[in-house]
Structure formats: C-alpha cells, structure tokens
Amino acid sequence: MSKNKQEAWNTKYGARRVRQEAPTLAEAITAAQGLSDEIDEQADIAAALMGVPRDQVRAELLKLAPARKDTRTVGFTGPASAPRTFVVERKPSRRVASAR
C-alpha cells in the first residue's frame, strides 16, 4: 500500500493533480528542533506530528547530532586581488521560557 496520495481537481485549464506525501520522521524531528531547545519537548512534538510512540522518536533524536548553538562562518568573496571577508554568526533566540 502506498503512502502517497494523489488528489485531482478541475480548473479552467483542465484537471490538476497534486501528490501529497506524508512527512518523514527526520522532517518531524527537524521541525521540533526549530520549536524547542529541549530534547524531551522535541520528542513530544515530533511524536505528536507523526503519531508514533515518544520512545521511538527519542531514540531517533538521540542518534542525530545536536545542532550547534555557536555557529560562526567566515568566508571570503570577491576577486583574488581584493578579497572581502564576511562573517555569519547565529544569534540566540530571545524567547522567554514560561514557568509552568
């Protein structure tokens, strides 16, 4: 049985089909990592998105390397005769943690 689903509808230009694919567990984990910094919360979010047990998501989450918080990239651009340096730094989020 295929997980892909195709839906068709009629437009003034004729019938159109859009393939809808279910997200993968890795995509759900990536989305959860963007929403929270804590592993337990990430596991809860990804499990809710995918409808799979939290333990299964937590095992996959721990296999992945954690995202670096102190990302800094230095590079050079322009011609070799007059290169220009650029620096890209990640700024930490200003989210306020709610006390529950």
Phi and psi restraints in degrees (range 20) as a CNS / XPLOR table:
assign (resid 1 and name C) (resid 2 and name N)
       (resid 2 and name CA) (resid 2 and name C) 1.0 -84.8 20.0 2
assign (resid 2 and name N) (resid 2 and name CA)
       (resid 2 and name C) (resid 3 and name N) 1.0 141.8 20.0 2
assign (resid 2 and name C) (resid 3 and name N)
       (resid 3 and name CA) (resid 3 and name C) 1.0 -85.4 20.0 2
assign (resid 3 and name N) (resid 3 and name CA)
       (resid 3 and name C) (resid 4 and name N) 1.0 -13.0 20.0 2
assign (resid 3 and name C) (resid 4 and name N)
       (resid 4 and name CA) (resid 4 and name C) 1.0 -78.6 20.0 2
assign (resid 4 and name N) (resid 4 and name CA)
       (resid 4 and name C) (resid 5 and name N) 1.0 142.0 20.0 2
assign (resid 4 and name C) (resid 5 and name N)
       (resid 5 and name CA) (resid 5 and name C) 1.0 -128.9 20.0 2
assign (resid 5 and name N) (resid 5 and name CA)
       (resid 5 and name C) (resid 6 and name N) 1.0 133.9 20.0 2
assign (resid 5 and name C) (resid 6 and name N)
       (resid 6 and name CA) (resid 6 and name C) 1.0 -115.5 20.0 2
assign (resid 6 and name N) (resid 6 and name CA)
       (resid 6 and name C) (resid 7 and name N) 1.0 132.3 20.0 2
assign (resid 6 and name C) (resid 7 and name N)
       (resid 7 and name CA) (resid 7 and name C) 1.0 -118.4 20.0 2
assign (resid 7 and name N) (resid 7 and name CA)
       (resid 7 and name C) (resid 8 and name N) 1.0 140.0 20.0 2
assign (resid 7 and name C) (resid 8 and name N)
       (resid 8 and name CA) (resid 8 and name C) 1.0 -121.5 20.0 2
assign (resid 8 and name N) (resid 8 and name CA)
       (resid 8 and name C) (resid 9 and name N) 1.0 145.4 20.0 2
assign (resid 8 and name C) (resid 9 and name N)
       (resid 9 and name CA) (resid 9 and name C) 1.0 -145.6 20.0 2
assign (resid 9 and name N) (resid 9 and name CA)
       (resid 9 and name C) (resid 10 and name N) 1.0 158.3 20.0 2
assign (resid 9 and name C) (resid 10 and name N)
       (resid 10 and name CA) (resid 10 and name C) 1.0 -96.5 20.0 2
assign (resid 10 and name N) (resid 10 and name CA)
       (resid 10 and name C) (resid 11 and name N) 1.0 133.7 20.0 2
assign (resid 10 and name C) (resid 11 and name N)
       (resid 11 and name CA) (resid 11 and name C) 1.0 -120.7 20.0 2
assign (resid 11 and name N) (resid 11 and name CA)
       (resid 11 and name C) (resid 12 and name N) 1.0 177.8 20.0 2
assign (resid 11 and name C) (resid 12 and name N)
       (resid 12 and name CA) (resid 12 and name C) 1.0 -68.5 20.0 2
assign (resid 12 and name N) (resid 12 and name CA)
       (resid 12 and name C) (resid 13 and name N) 1.0 -13.9 20.0 2
assign (resid 12 and name C) (resid 13 and name N)
       (resid 13 and name CA) (resid 13 and name C) 1.0 -98.8 20.0 2
assign (resid 13 and name N) (resid 13 and name CA)
       (resid 13 and name C) (resid 14 and name N) 1.0 4.0 20.0 2
assign (resid 13 and name C) (resid 14 and name N)
       (resid 14 and name CA) (resid 14 and name C) 1.0 115.1 20.0 2
assign (resid 14 and name N) (resid 14 and name CA)
       (resid 14 and name C) (resid 15 and name N) 1.0 -175.0 20.0 2
assign (resid 14 and name C) (resid 15 and name N)
       (resid 15 and name CA) (resid 15 and name C) 1.0 -71.8 20.0 2
assign (resid 15 and name N) (resid 15 and name CA)
       (resid 15 and name C) (resid 16 and name N) 1.0 138.0 20.0 2
assign (resid 15 and name C) (resid 16 and name N)
       (resid 16 and name CA) (resid 16 and name C) 1.0 -123.8 20.0 2
assign (resid 16 and name N) (resid 16 and name CA)
       (resid 16 and name C) (resid 17 and name N) 1.0 139.7 20.0 2
assign (resid 16 and name C) (resid 17 and name N)
       (resid 17 and name CA) (resid 17 and name C) 1.0 -120.8 20.0 2
assign (resid 17 and name N) (resid 17 and name CA)
       (resid 17 and name C) (resid 18 and name N) 1.0 140.7 20.0 2
assign (resid 17 and name C) (resid 18 and name N)
       (resid 18 and name CA) (resid 18 and name C) 1.0 -127.1 20.0 2
assign (resid 18 and name N) (resid 18 and name CA)
       (resid 18 and name C) (resid 19 and name N) 1.0 127.1 20.0 2
assign (resid 18 and name C) (resid 19 and name N)
       (resid 19 and name CA) (resid 19 and name C) 1.0 -87.4 20.0 2
assign (resid 19 and name N) (resid 19 and name CA)
       (resid 19 and name C) (resid 20 and name N) 1.0 129.6 20.0 2
assign (resid 19 and name C) (resid 20 and name N)
       (resid 20 and name CA) (resid 20 and name C) 1.0 -113.9 20.0 2
assign (resid 20 and name N) (resid 20 and name CA)
       (resid 20 and name C) (resid 21 and name N) 1.0 120.5 20.0 2
assign (resid 20 and name C) (resid 21 and name N)
       (resid 21 and name CA) (resid 21 and name C) 1.0 -111.0 20.0 2
assign (resid 21 and name N) (resid 21 and name CA)
       (resid 21 and name C) (resid 22 and name N) 1.0 141.0 20.0 2
assign (resid 21 and name C) (resid 22 and name N)
       (resid 22 and name CA) (resid 22 and name C) 1.0 -68.5 20.0 2
assign (resid 22 and name N) (resid 22 and name CA)
       (resid 22 and name C) (resid 23 and name N) 1.0 144.3 20.0 2
assign (resid 22 and name C) (resid 23 and name N)
       (resid 23 and name CA) (resid 23 and name C) 1.0 -69.2 20.0 2
assign (resid 23 and name N) (resid 23 and name CA)
       (resid 23 and name C) (resid 24 and name N) 1.0 155.5 20.0 2
assign (resid 23 and name C) (resid 24 and name N)
       (resid 24 and name CA) (resid 24 and name C) 1.0 -88.5 20.0 2
assign (resid 24 and name N) (resid 24 and name CA)
       (resid 24 and name C) (resid 25 and name N) 1.0 165.4 20.0 2
assign (resid 24 and name C) (resid 25 and name N)
       (resid 25 and name CA) (resid 25 and name C) 1.0 -63.2 20.0 2
assign (resid 25 and name N) (resid 25 and name CA)
       (resid 25 and name C) (resid 26 and name N) 1.0 -37.1 20.0 2
assign (resid 25 and name C) (resid 26 and name N)
       (resid 26 and name CA) (resid 26 and name C) 1.0 -62.9 20.0 2
assign (resid 26 and name N) (resid 26 and name CA)
       (resid 26 and name C) (resid 27 and name N) 1.0 -38.5 20.0 2
assign (resid 26 and name C) (resid 27 and name N)
       (resid 27 and name CA) (resid 27 and name C) 1.0 -67.4 20.0 2
assign (resid 27 and name N) (resid 27 and name CA)
       (resid 27 and name C) (resid 28 and name N) 1.0 -39.3 20.0 2
assign (resid 27 and name C) (resid 28 and name N)
       (resid 28 and name CA) (resid 28 and name C) 1.0 -65.7 20.0 2
assign (resid 28 and name N) (resid 28 and name CA)
       (resid 28 and name C) (resid 29 and name N) 1.0 -38.7 20.0 2
assign (resid 28 and name C) (resid 29 and name N)
       (resid 29 and name CA) (resid 29 and name C) 1.0 -66.3 20.0 2
assign (resid 29 and name N) (resid 29 and name CA)
       (resid 29 and name C) (resid 30 and name N) 1.0 -40.6 20.0 2
assign (resid 29 and name C) (resid 30 and name N)
       (resid 30 and name CA) (resid 30 and name C) 1.0 -62.3 20.0 2
assign (resid 30 and name N) (resid 30 and name CA)
       (resid 30 and name C) (resid 31 and name N) 1.0 -42.2 20.0 2
assign (resid 30 and name C) (resid 31 and name N)
       (resid 31 and name CA) (resid 31 and name C) 1.0 -63.9 20.0 2
assign (resid 31 and name N) (resid 31 and name CA)
       (resid 31 and name C) (resid 32 and name N) 1.0 -41.7 20.0 2
assign (resid 31 and name C) (resid 32 and name N)
       (resid 32 and name CA) (resid 32 and name C) 1.0 -66.1 20.0 2
assign (resid 32 and name N) (resid 32 and name CA)
       (resid 32 and name C) (resid 33 and name N) 1.0 -36.2 20.0 2
assign (resid 32 and name C) (resid 33 and name N)
       (resid 33 and name CA) (resid 33 and name C) 1.0 -66.1 20.0 2
assign (resid 33 and name N) (resid 33 and name CA)
       (resid 33 and name C) (resid 34 and name N) 1.0 -30.1 20.0 2
assign (resid 33 and name C) (resid 34 and name N)
       (resid 34 and name CA) (resid 34 and name C) 1.0 -74.0 20.0 2
assign (resid 34 and name N) (resid 34 and name CA)
       (resid 34 and name C) (resid 35 and name N) 1.0 -21.4 20.0 2
assign (resid 34 and name C) (resid 35 and name N)
       (resid 35 and name CA) (resid 35 and name C) 1.0 -94.4 20.0 2
assign (resid 35 and name N) (resid 35 and name CA)
       (resid 35 and name C) (resid 36 and name N) 1.0 -24.2 20.0 2
assign (resid 35 and name C) (resid 36 and name N)
       (resid 36 and name CA) (resid 36 and name C) 1.0 -147.0 20.0 2
assign (resid 36 and name N) (resid 36 and name CA)
       (resid 36 and name C) (resid 37 and name N) 1.0 153.3 20.0 2
assign (resid 36 and name C) (resid 37 and name N)
       (resid 37 and name CA) (resid 37 and name C) 1.0 -98.0 20.0 2
assign (resid 37 and name N) (resid 37 and name CA)
       (resid 37 and name C) (resid 38 and name N) 1.0 -13.6 20.0 2
assign (resid 37 and name C) (resid 38 and name N)
       (resid 38 and name CA) (resid 38 and name C) 1.0 -93.8 20.0 2
assign (resid 38 and name N) (resid 38 and name CA)
       (resid 38 and name C) (resid 39 and name N) 1.0 136.1 20.0 2
assign (resid 38 and name C) (resid 39 and name N)
       (resid 39 and name CA) (resid 39 and name C) 1.0 -62.9 20.0 2
assign (resid 39 and name N) (resid 39 and name CA)
       (resid 39 and name C) (resid 40 and name N) 1.0 -41.0 20.0 2
assign (resid 39 and name C) (resid 40 and name N)
       (resid 40 and name CA) (resid 40 and name C) 1.0 -62.9 20.0 2
assign (resid 40 and name N) (resid 40 and name CA)
       (resid 40 and name C) (resid 41 and name N) 1.0 -41.6 20.0 2
assign (resid 40 and name C) (resid 41 and name N)
       (resid 41 and name CA) (resid 41 and name C) 1.0 -67.8 20.0 2
assign (resid 41 and name N) (resid 41 and name CA)
       (resid 41 and name C) (resid 42 and name N) 1.0 -38.4 20.0 2
assign (resid 41 and name C) (resid 42 and name N)
       (resid 42 and name CA) (resid 42 and name C) 1.0 -62.0 20.0 2
assign (resid 42 and name N) (resid 42 and name CA)
       (resid 42 and name C) (resid 43 and name N) 1.0 -41.8 20.0 2
assign (resid 42 and name C) (resid 43 and name N)
       (resid 43 and name CA) (resid 43 and name C) 1.0 -64.5 20.0 2
assign (resid 43 and name N) (resid 43 and name CA)
       (resid 43 and name C) (resid 44 and name N) 1.0 -40.9 20.0 2
assign (resid 43 and name C) (resid 44 and name N)
       (resid 44 and name CA) (resid 44 and name C) 1.0 -63.0 20.0 2
assign (resid 44 and name N) (resid 44 and name CA)
       (resid 44 and name C) (resid 45 and name N) 1.0 -45.0 20.0 2
assign (resid 44 and name C) (resid 45 and name N)
       (resid 45 and name CA) (resid 45 and name C) 1.0 -64.3 20.0 2
assign (resid 45 and name N) (resid 45 and name CA)
       (resid 45 and name C) (resid 46 and name N) 1.0 -49.1 20.0 2
assign (resid 45 and name C) (resid 46 and name N)
       (resid 46 and name CA) (resid 46 and name C) 1.0 -64.7 20.0 2
assign (resid 46 and name N) (resid 46 and name CA)
       (resid 46 and name C) (resid 47 and name N) 1.0 -38.5 20.0 2
assign (resid 46 and name C) (resid 47 and name N)
       (resid 47 and name CA) (resid 47 and name C) 1.0 -64.3 20.0 2
assign (resid 47 and name N) (resid 47 and name CA)
       (resid 47 and name C) (resid 48 and name N) 1.0 -40.1 20.0 2
assign (resid 47 and name C) (resid 48 and name N)
       (resid 48 and name CA) (resid 48 and name C) 1.0 -67.0 20.0 2
assign (resid 48 and name N) (resid 48 and name CA)
       (resid 48 and name C) (resid 49 and name N) 1.0 -38.6 20.0 2
assign (resid 48 and name C) (resid 49 and name N)
       (resid 49 and name CA) (resid 49 and name C) 1.0 -65.9 20.0 2
assign (resid 49 and name N) (resid 49 and name CA)
       (resid 49 and name C) (resid 50 and name N) 1.0 -39.4 20.0 2
assign (resid 49 and name C) (resid 50 and name N)
       (resid 50 and name CA) (resid 50 and name C) 1.0 -94.1 20.0 2
assign (resid 50 and name N) (resid 50 and name CA)
       (resid 50 and name C) (resid 51 and name N) 1.0 -20.1 20.0 2
assign (resid 50 and name C) (resid 51 and name N)
       (resid 51 and name CA) (resid 51 and name C) 1.0 73.3 20.0 2
assign (resid 51 and name N) (resid 51 and name CA)
       (resid 51 and name C) (resid 52 and name N) 1.0 34.0 20.0 2
assign (resid 51 and name C) (resid 52 and name N)
       (resid 52 and name CA) (resid 52 and name C) 1.0 -117.9 20.0 2
assign (resid 52 and name N) (resid 52 and name CA)
       (resid 52 and name C) (resid 53 and name N) 1.0 163.2 20.0 2
assign (resid 52 and name C) (resid 53 and name N)
       (resid 53 and name CA) (resid 53 and name C) 1.0 -62.0 20.0 2
assign (resid 53 and name N) (resid 53 and name CA)
       (resid 53 and name C) (resid 54 and name N) 1.0 144.6 20.0 2
assign (resid 53 and name C) (resid 54 and name N)
       (resid 54 and name CA) (resid 54 and name C) 1.0 -60.9 20.0 2
assign (resid 54 and name N) (resid 54 and name CA)
       (resid 54 and name C) (resid 55 and name N) 1.0 -36.4 20.0 2
assign (resid 54 and name C) (resid 55 and name N)
       (resid 55 and name CA) (resid 55 and name C) 1.0 -63.4 20.0 2
assign (resid 55 and name N) (resid 55 and name CA)
       (resid 55 and name C) (resid 56 and name N) 1.0 -37.8 20.0 2
assign (resid 55 and name C) (resid 56 and name N)
       (resid 56 and name CA) (resid 56 and name C) 1.0 -66.0 20.0 2
assign (resid 56 and name N) (resid 56 and name CA)
       (resid 56 and name C) (resid 57 and name N) 1.0 -42.1 20.0 2
assign (resid 56 and name C) (resid 57 and name N)
       (resid 57 and name CA) (resid 57 and name C) 1.0 -67.3 20.0 2
assign (resid 57 and name N) (resid 57 and name CA)
       (resid 57 and name C) (resid 58 and name N) 1.0 -41.9 20.0 2
assign (resid 57 and name C) (resid 58 and name N)
       (resid 58 and name CA) (resid 58 and name C) 1.0 -62.4 20.0 2
assign (resid 58 and name N) (resid 58 and name CA)
       (resid 58 and name C) (resid 59 and name N) 1.0 -38.6 20.0 2
assign (resid 58 and name C) (resid 59 and name N)
       (resid 59 and name CA) (resid 59 and name C) 1.0 -63.4 20.0 2
assign (resid 59 and name N) (resid 59 and name CA)
       (resid 59 and name C) (resid 60 and name N) 1.0 -42.7 20.0 2
assign (resid 59 and name C) (resid 60 and name N)
       (resid 60 and name CA) (resid 60 and name C) 1.0 -68.3 20.0 2
assign (resid 60 and name N) (resid 60 and name CA)
       (resid 60 and name C) (resid 61 and name N) 1.0 -37.4 20.0 2
assign (resid 60 and name C) (resid 61 and name N)
       (resid 61 and name CA) (resid 61 and name C) 1.0 -64.6 20.0 2
assign (resid 61 and name N) (resid 61 and name CA)
       (resid 61 and name C) (resid 62 and name N) 1.0 -38.9 20.0 2
assign (resid 61 and name C) (resid 62 and name N)
       (resid 62 and name CA) (resid 62 and name C) 1.0 -72.8 20.0 2
assign (resid 62 and name N) (resid 62 and name CA)
       (resid 62 and name C) (resid 63 and name N) 1.0 -22.9 20.0 2
assign (resid 62 and name C) (resid 63 and name N)
       (resid 63 and name CA) (resid 63 and name C) 1.0 -71.1 20.0 2
assign (resid 63 and name N) (resid 63 and name CA)
       (resid 63 and name C) (resid 64 and name N) 1.0 -31.8 20.0 2
assign (resid 63 and name C) (resid 64 and name N)
       (resid 64 and name CA) (resid 64 and name C) 1.0 -76.2 20.0 2
assign (resid 64 and name N) (resid 64 and name CA)
       (resid 64 and name C) (resid 65 and name N) 1.0 145.8 20.0 2
assign (resid 64 and name C) (resid 65 and name N)
       (resid 65 and name CA) (resid 65 and name C) 1.0 -72.2 20.0 2
assign (resid 65 and name N) (resid 65 and name CA)
       (resid 65 and name C) (resid 66 and name N) 1.0 136.8 20.0 2
assign (resid 65 and name C) (resid 66 and name N)
       (resid 66 and name CA) (resid 66 and name C) 1.0 -66.7 20.0 2
assign (resid 66 and name N) (resid 66 and name CA)
       (resid 66 and name C) (resid 67 and name N) 1.0 147.5 20.0 2
assign (resid 66 and name C) (resid 67 and name N)
       (resid 67 and name CA) (resid 67 and name C) 1.0 -69.8 20.0 2
assign (resid 67 and name N) (resid 67 and name CA)
       (resid 67 and name C) (resid 68 and name N) 1.0 137.8 20.0 2
assign (resid 67 and name C) (resid 68 and name N)
       (resid 68 and name CA) (resid 68 and name C) 1.0 -75.1 20.0 2
assign (resid 68 and name N) (resid 68 and name CA)
       (resid 68 and name C) (resid 69 and name N) 1.0 136.6 20.0 2
assign (resid 68 and name C) (resid 69 and name N)
       (resid 69 and name CA) (resid 69 and name C) 1.0 -87.1 20.0 2
assign (resid 69 and name N) (resid 69 and name CA)
       (resid 69 and name C) (resid 70 and name N) 1.0 -28.8 20.0 2
assign (resid 69 and name C) (resid 70 and name N)
       (resid 70 and name CA) (resid 70 and name C) 1.0 -102.5 20.0 2
assign (resid 70 and name N) (resid 70 and name CA)
       (resid 70 and name C) (resid 71 and name N) 1.0 52.9 20.0 2
assign (resid 70 and name C) (resid 71 and name N)
       (resid 71 and name CA) (resid 71 and name C) 1.0 -71.5 20.0 2
assign (resid 71 and name N) (resid 71 and name CA)
       (resid 71 and name C) (resid 72 and name N) 1.0 128.6 20.0 2
assign (resid 71 and name C) (resid 72 and name N)
       (resid 72 and name CA) (resid 72 and name C) 1.0 -143.0 20.0 2
assign (resid 72 and name N) (resid 72 and name CA)
       (resid 72 and name C) (resid 73 and name N) 1.0 126.0 20.0 2
assign (resid 72 and name C) (resid 73 and name N)
       (resid 73 and name CA) (resid 73 and name C) 1.0 -120.4 20.0 2
assign (resid 73 and name N) (resid 73 and name CA)
       (resid 73 and name C) (resid 74 and name N) 1.0 130.8 20.0 2
assign (resid 73 and name C) (resid 74 and name N)
       (resid 74 and name CA) (resid 74 and name C) 1.0 -118.8 20.0 2
assign (resid 74 and name N) (resid 74 and name CA)
       (resid 74 and name C) (resid 75 and name N) 1.0 133.1 20.0 2
assign (resid 74 and name C) (resid 75 and name N)
       (resid 75 and name CA) (resid 75 and name C) 1.0 -146.3 20.0 2
assign (resid 75 and name N) (resid 75 and name CA)
       (resid 75 and name C) (resid 76 and name N) 1.0 174.8 20.0 2
assign (resid 75 and name C) (resid 76 and name N)
       (resid 76 and name CA) (resid 76 and name C) 1.0 -127.4 20.0 2
assign (resid 76 and name N) (resid 76 and name CA)
       (resid 76 and name C) (resid 77 and name N) 1.0 143.2 20.0 2
assign (resid 76 and name C) (resid 77 and name N)
       (resid 77 and name CA) (resid 77 and name C) 1.0 -139.6 20.0 2
assign (resid 77 and name N) (resid 77 and name CA)
       (resid 77 and name C) (resid 78 and name N) 1.0 163.5 20.0 2
assign (resid 77 and name C) (resid 78 and name N)
       (resid 78 and name CA) (resid 78 and name C) 1.0 97.5 20.0 2
assign (resid 78 and name N) (resid 78 and name CA)
       (resid 78 and name C) (resid 79 and name N) 1.0 -179.3 20.0 2
assign (resid 78 and name C) (resid 79 and name N)
       (resid 79 and name CA) (resid 79 and name C) 1.0 -70.2 20.0 2
assign (resid 79 and name N) (resid 79 and name CA)
       (resid 79 and name C) (resid 80 and name N) 1.0 157.6 20.0 2
assign (resid 79 and name C) (resid 80 and name N)
       (resid 80 and name CA) (resid 80 and name C) 1.0 -63.7 20.0 2
assign (resid 80 and name N) (resid 80 and name CA)
       (resid 80 and name C) (resid 81 and name N) 1.0 -27.6 20.0 2
assign (resid 80 and name C) (resid 81 and name N)
       (resid 81 and name CA) (resid 81 and name C) 1.0 -73.4 20.0 2
assign (resid 81 and name N) (resid 81 and name CA)
       (resid 81 and name C) (resid 82 and name N) 1.0 -26.4 20.0 2
assign (resid 81 and name C) (resid 82 and name N)
       (resid 82 and name CA) (resid 82 and name C) 1.0 -143.8 20.0 2
assign (resid 82 and name N) (resid 82 and name CA)
       (resid 82 and name C) (resid 83 and name N) 1.0 68.2 20.0 2
assign (resid 82 and name C) (resid 83 and name N)
       (resid 83 and name CA) (resid 83 and name C) 1.0 -70.8 20.0 2
assign (resid 83 and name N) (resid 83 and name CA)
       (resid 83 and name C) (resid 84 and name N) 1.0 148.0 20.0 2
assign (resid 83 and name C) (resid 84 and name N)
       (resid 84 and name CA) (resid 84 and name C) 1.0 -115.4 20.0 2
assign (resid 84 and name N) (resid 84 and name CA)
       (resid 84 and name C) (resid 85 and name N) 1.0 138.8 20.0 2
assign (resid 84 and name C) (resid 85 and name N)
       (resid 85 and name CA) (resid 85 and name C) 1.0 -94.5 20.0 2
assign (resid 85 and name N) (resid 85 and name CA)
       (resid 85 and name C) (resid 86 and name N) 1.0 139.9 20.0 2
assign (resid 85 and name C) (resid 86 and name N)
       (resid 86 and name CA) (resid 86 and name C) 1.0 -130.4 20.0 2
assign (resid 86 and name N) (resid 86 and name CA)
       (resid 86 and name C) (resid 87 and name N) 1.0 149.1 20.0 2
assign (resid 86 and name C) (resid 87 and name N)
       (resid 87 and name CA) (resid 87 and name C) 1.0 -128.1 20.0 2
assign (resid 87 and name N) (resid 87 and name CA)
       (resid 87 and name C) (resid 88 and name N) 1.0 131.7 20.0 2
assign (resid 87 and name C) (resid 88 and name N)
       (resid 88 and name CA) (resid 88 and name C) 1.0 -117.7 20.0 2
assign (resid 88 and name N) (resid 88 and name CA)
       (resid 88 and name C) (resid 89 and name N) 1.0 122.0 20.0 2
assign (resid 88 and name C) (resid 89 and name N)
       (resid 89 and name CA) (resid 89 and name C) 1.0 -121.8 20.0 2
assign (resid 89 and name N) (resid 89 and name CA)
       (resid 89 and name C) (resid 90 and name N) 1.0 146.2 20.0 2
assign (resid 89 and name C) (resid 90 and name N)
       (resid 90 and name CA) (resid 90 and name C) 1.0 -90.1 20.0 2
assign (resid 90 and name N) (resid 90 and name CA)
       (resid 90 and name C) (resid 91 and name N) 1.0 128.7 20.0 2
assign (resid 90 and name C) (resid 91 and name N)
       (resid 91 and name CA) (resid 91 and name C) 1.0 -94.1 20.0 2
assign (resid 91 and name N) (resid 91 and name CA)
       (resid 91 and name C) (resid 92 and name N) 1.0 135.6 20.0 2
assign (resid 91 and name C) (resid 92 and name N)
       (resid 92 and name CA) (resid 92 and name C) 1.0 -67.5 20.0 2
assign (resid 92 and name N) (resid 92 and name CA)
       (resid 92 and name C) (resid 93 and name N) 1.0 152.7 20.0 2
assign (resid 92 and name C) (resid 93 and name N)
       (resid 93 and name CA) (resid 93 and name C) 1.0 -67.4 20.0 2
assign (resid 93 and name N) (resid 93 and name CA)
       (resid 93 and name C) (resid 94 and name N) 1.0 149.5 20.0 2
assign (resid 93 and name C) (resid 94 and name N)
       (resid 94 and name CA) (resid 94 and name C) 1.0 -100.3 20.0 2
assign (resid 94 and name N) (resid 94 and name CA)
       (resid 94 and name C) (resid 95 and name N) 1.0 21.0 20.0 2
assign (resid 94 and name C) (resid 95 and name N)
       (resid 95 and name CA) (resid 95 and name C) 1.0 -62.1 20.0 2
assign (resid 95 and name N) (resid 95 and name CA)
       (resid 95 and name C) (resid 96 and name N) 1.0 138.6 20.0 2
assign (resid 95 and name C) (resid 96 and name N)
       (resid 96 and name CA) (resid 96 and name C) 1.0 -96.9 20.0 2
assign (resid 96 and name N) (resid 96 and name CA)
       (resid 96 and name C) (resid 97 and name N) 1.0 124.9 20.0 2
assign (resid 96 and name C) (resid 97 and name N)
       (resid 97 and name CA) (resid 97 and name C) 1.0 -73.1 20.0 2
assign (resid 97 and name N) (resid 97 and name CA)
       (resid 97 and name C) (resid 98 and name N) 1.0 128.4 20.0 2
assign (resid 97 and name C) (resid 98 and name N)
       (resid 98 and name CA) (resid 98 and name C) 1.0 -82.6 20.0 2
assign (resid 98 and name N) (resid 98 and name CA)
       (resid 98 and name C) (resid 99 and name N) 1.0 141.5 20.0 2
assign (resid 98 and name C) (resid 99 and name N)
       (resid 99 and name CA) (resid 99 and name C) 1.0 -89.7 20.0 2
assign (resid 99 and name N) (resid 99 and name CA)
       (resid 99 and name C) (resid 100 and name N) 1.0 110.8 20.0 2
